[in-house]
Amino acid sequence: MTPTVLCLGEILFDCLADQVGKPYDEVESWTPYPGGAPANVACGLVKLGTPAGFIGCVGNDEPGDKLIQVLKDVGVEITGVQRHPEAPTRQVYVVRTQEGDRQFAGFGEVASGEFADTRLDGGQIPESLFESAEFLVMGTLELAYPESNQAIARCRELARQHSVEVLIDVNWRPVFWPDVESAKATIRKAIADADILKLSEEEAEFLFNTDVVTEVAVQLPAVSKLMITRGDRGCSYCFGDVVGDLEAFPVTVQDTTGAGDGFISGFLHQLQNQGIDALYEPGNARNVIKYASAVGALTAMKPGAIAAQPNAEEVREFLRQQA
């Protein structure tokens, strides 16, 4: 099926520490799981029933082969995937606390700017993908590298030309950026004209010195749809005059990797079903956020980002049980 949502950025292996609660240098073994926020969202959408495509770059290596196969197996459109002949596919090492929260610990022996995802070529991105798309999803990690930054600019221009709504999930990871203050300025500029913006409460504090959704909205007058997620304390949202908070579902968390991406998948899946105007009616908006939160909660109950994602029937059953 022709993708109605395009997901732009990184696909990689999250190497999760097998020994929970240990610091990086004490971990004895790692288990690789396919991940990368935009790829997670693309897979999550397809599993829910919304056709999605991925735009990014992997190495011409075995990890790259495996990740492309993951996308194929799920059913994600891959005509936007590029292969780099020299740069390797990215792997990220992730340690976990006893509570299941993850912390990014680095990239092994390869410098962050040397991976294939930083080499995405804007000139090779098929414009045809944007002709039938309704949403473009992106993070901000690839803004840290000149070539992928230019590719993002090209995609945003194509989105503008074809009236594609841009959703940005900031996904702040200091390990990707050489300079924190430069990162803050770059990210703030990139998100200032997003159609839809998702922040974690930590990201809101970092960028805007507040995690109150209406106070952030005042600082972003061009952003009409804003969400702030708060982990196990739920989320807040501001869609024009529709403002609200939703508590998190009480679940047993095994791994939070990809939970926020699951939230985005559920959110966009609902917009595809109901239309974006649903966000401007309080009851409908709350139901959209509730569904998104359910997808995020289910994703956090299993290890791995893509492997843990639910299908639509599993979400329906979860919501039925919660009710």
N, C-alpha and C positions, 0 to 999 in steps of 0.2 A: 504493500500500500504506500501511496505517496505520503511522506512525512508532513504532518501539520505543525510539529514542533522540532526545531533544530537546536542541538546542544553543542556548544562551541568551547573547546579548550583541551584539557588534559585527560588522557586515559593512561593508567599506570597499574603497577602492582603495589598494594598495601601489604607490606610484610609485617604481620602482627606477631608480637612477642608471644611465645607459647607459655612463658612463665609470667603469670599475672602479678602485678605489684612490684616487679623488679626494675631497676634503672637499666638504661641501654647497655652499659658495659658489663652487666651481670646476667643479661639474657643469654640462655644457652642455645636456643633454637627459635626459628621463625617459620611461620606458615604464610605463604603468599596468597592474597585474595585480589581478584580484579577490582579496580576502583578508579578513582578520579571523579570529582564531583559532576562534571558535565556528562560523562559516560554513565555514571550512576543514575542520573536523572533520565537519560535516554532509555536505559534498560527498564527503569521503574515505570515509565510511561507505557512502554510496549507491553509489559506484564499486566498493566491495568486495562489495556485495550486501546490506547491512543498511539497512532503511528508516529515514530520519532526517528530522526537522523542524527548522526554524530559527525562533527567536523573537527579534525585534529590531526596530529602527526605522531607516528611511532617509528621506532627503528626498524631497519631491515634485519631483524634478529629473531631468535626463538620467542622471547617474551612478546615481541610485537605480533608475531604469528598467532600466539595464543590469545592475545587480547582481541585481535580482529575476529578470531573464531568465536570468542565469547559474544561479541556483538552480533555475529551471524546467527549463532545458536538462539539468541533471544529474539532476533527478528528486527534489529535496528538497521536502518538504511546506512550504508557505508561508502557511498560514492564520494563523500566529503573527506574520507580518510586518506592521508598521505603517508608515504614511507620515506624515511631519510636513509641514504646509503651508508652513512658513517656514524651519526649520533645514535646512542643507545636508547632503548625504551626506558622510561623512568621507573625506578623503584623507590618507595618511601618506607622507612623503618618506623614502626609505630609501637610504642610501649603502652601498656594498659594498667590502670589503677585497679584495686580490688573491687571498686564499684562499677567497672566497665568503661569508665571514661578513658579516652585515648589521648596520647600526646605524641606529636610528630618529633622524631628523634634524629632525623637526618637522611642522607642519601647514600650512605656507604662511602665508597672511594671515588665517586664521580661528583664533580662540582655541579651545583644546581643548574647553571646556565649552559651545561654541555649536553643536556638530554634532548631527544628528538622533538618533544612537544614545543620546545622553544624555537624550533626551525620551521614552524608552520608558514607556508608560503601563500600570502593573500592572492597572488596572481593565479594560483591554481584552484581556487575555490569555485565550484560550479554555481553560477548565478541561477541556474534553473532550479536549484533547491529552494530558493527564496520565493519563487513565483507562486507556489501553492502553500507556503508556510504561513502560519498565523502567529507563532511565537518564536523568538530566538532567546535561548537561555545561555548565560555565560557567568563566569566568576571573574575574579580579578588577578589570579595568580600569573596568568600569561602576560599581563601588562608589565611585568617586571623585566621582560626581555625584548630587545628592539624588534626582532623579526616577527615574533608572535604578536607583539603590540601592534605592528602595522597590519597584520592579518585581521586582528580584531577590528581595527578601524575600517578595513574593507568590508567586513561582515556587517558592521553597524550601518555603513553607507548603503549596502544592498538592502538591509532591513528597512531603512528609511524610504528607499526608492519603491519598495514593494509593500509598504504599509504593514510591516511585520512588527508586532509589539515586542519590546526588549525587556526581559526579566533578568535582573542582575542579583546573584547571590554572592555577597562579598567574599566569603570564604577566606578570611584573613589568616595567613600562615606566615609568621615572621621568618621562618627558615628559608622561604623562597626569596626574600628581599635582602639586598646588601645594606640598605639604609632605611631606617624606620620612618624618619621624617619625610624623606622623598616618597616613600610608599604611601604615607597618609595623604600627601598632596595629589599624587597620581590617582589614587582610589577615589578621593572626594571629587575630583574633576570628572572621572569616568561615570560615577553614579548620579551626577547632578541632574541629568536629563533622562534617566531610566524611566520606562513606563511603569514598571513594577520593581520594587526593591525589597529584598529580604536581608535582614541583619540579625546576627546573634546579639544578645545584650552586651557581650564583651566588645563586639565590633562597634556597636552604637556608642558605648562609652569611649572607645579609642578614637573614633572619628568625630563625634559630636559632643563629648563630655556629658552625655545624659543617655539613659536608656528608657526614658519616658517617650512613648511613641508619638504623642502629639507635639512634644518639644522638638523631636527630630524632624517631624513633618514641617514645622515652621522654618527650619533651616534648609529644607529642600522644597521650595515652592513649586518647582516644575515636576515633582514626583507625586502623582495622585494616588498611588497604591503602595502602601508600606506595611511591612510585617517585621516584628521583632520576636525572635524565638528565645525561650528561656529554659531549654532543657526540660528537666523534670518538674519545672514550675509553669509549664504551658507557654503561651505566646500572647502578644498584643498585636492589634491590627488597626490600620487607619486607611479607609477608602473614602476619601472626601469627607463627608459629614458622618459617615458610618465608622464609629470607633468602638472597639471592644477588647475584652480579654477572655481567654479560654484556658481553663486548667488542663494540665497534662493528664493523660490516661495513666492510671496506676498499673504499671507492668514490671515484670522482673527483667532488668536490663542485663544483657550479656556483652554487648559491644555497641557503642554509640556511633561507630564509623558508618557514615552514610545515612544516619537518621534524618539529618537536615535535608539531604538530597531526596529521601523518601517523602518528606513533607512537601517539597517543591513538586515532585511527581504527582502526588495526590491533589495538590492545589491546581495544577494545570489540567489534569485529567477532568476535574470538576468544571473548570472554565470551558473546556472543550464541549462538555455535555450541556452546560447551562447558559453559556455565553458570559462575556465579561461584565455585562450590566447587572448580573446577579450580585456583584459585590456592592452595589449601591442600594440594596434592600437589606435591612438589618438581619432579618431571619435567614435569608438565603446566604448572606455573607458568613454568618455564624456556622451554617451547615457546611459551607465550602471549607472553612478553617477546621472544623471538626473532622471532616473526612481526611484532610491533609495531615492532621495530627495523628489520626489513626494509622495512616500509612507509615509515618515516622516512628510511631510506637512499635508497630509490628517489626519494622526493620531493625530496631534496637534490641529485639528479643533473641536474635541469632547472630553468630559471628559473620564477618564479611559484609561488604556493602551490597553488591549485586546479588550474591547468593542468598541474602536474607530477605530480599524484597518480596512482598506479598502479591498475589493476583487479586482481581476485583472481587471474586467470591470470598476469599479469605478476609478482605476488608469488610464486606457486608456482614459476614458472620461475626466478626469482632465487634462491629458497631451494634449488632443485634444483642450480643451478650452484654455489652456495656449498658445498653438501655434497660 
